[in-house]
Amino acid sequence: MMLRLAALACAAVLLQACASIAYVKPGASLEQVRQDTKACQDYQLRQLATMSDDRVENMDRDEFEKPCMEARGYRQVMIRNR
């Protein structure tokens, strides 16, 4: 069981090294994407600041940012690093 968990952890690290996450929205300029991403990241930070440490440690970092961006018309995509 521990070997399986270690293998999964290594796979996750390797996957992150090969890909990154971005938000795309047809017709959005690069500046608009930056502004919306910053606004949603700021929103996420404000939400995290109001939570207890136990809950923050166990949550997905995109719990607030991703829904915020989706509400603005974006979709999350994986981009392979070359």
N, C-alpha and C positions, 0 to 999 in steps of 0.2 A: 504493500500500500504506500509506504513512504517513497519507494522508488518511482512509483507511478506519479505521485504528487511532484516529486523533483523533476521528472521528465516534463510534466505539464508546465511547471514554472519556467523551465528552460525554453520550451516551445513558445511560451508567451513572450519572453524576453527577445527571442530571435524574431518573432513576428513583428514586434514593435520596432526592431532595428530595420526591418525591411519595408515597413509601411507606416504611414501617418494618417491621421484623420483630418478631413477638411469639410467645410460646409459649402455647398454650391446652390446658387439660385439663378435661374435664367434671367438675363438682363441686368443683373446686379453688377455695379462697377467694383473694382478692387477696393476703392475707398469705402463704399457702402458696406461691403463684406467686413472690412476692418472695424468700422463703427459699430455694426450690429454685433460682431463677435465680442468687442470690448464691452458693450452694454450688457450682453448676456453673461460674460465672465464677471462683471461687477455685480450683477444681480445674484449670481451664484455665491460670490464671496459674502454678500450681505446675508444671504440665507444661511450659509455655513456658520457665520459669526453668531447667529441666534440659537444654534443647536448645542446640545451637550457633546462633550468629547467622545463618548461612547458611540453615539450615532454617527458622528462624522467619520470615525475610523472605519465603520462598516458600510459606508455608502459608496456608490459608483460616483466618480468625479463628474460625470455628465448628467447626474440626476436632475440638475436644474438648467445647466447650459444647453443641453440638447433640446429639451422641450421649448425653451425660450427661442432658440434659433428656428425650430420647426414652426413655431407660432408666427414667425416673421417670414415664412415661406421658403426656408432653406431645407435641404436634405443633407444628411451626413454621408460622406463617402470615404472609402479607404483609398489612399494614394500610395502606390508602390514607389519606394525610394530606389534610385538606380545606383 
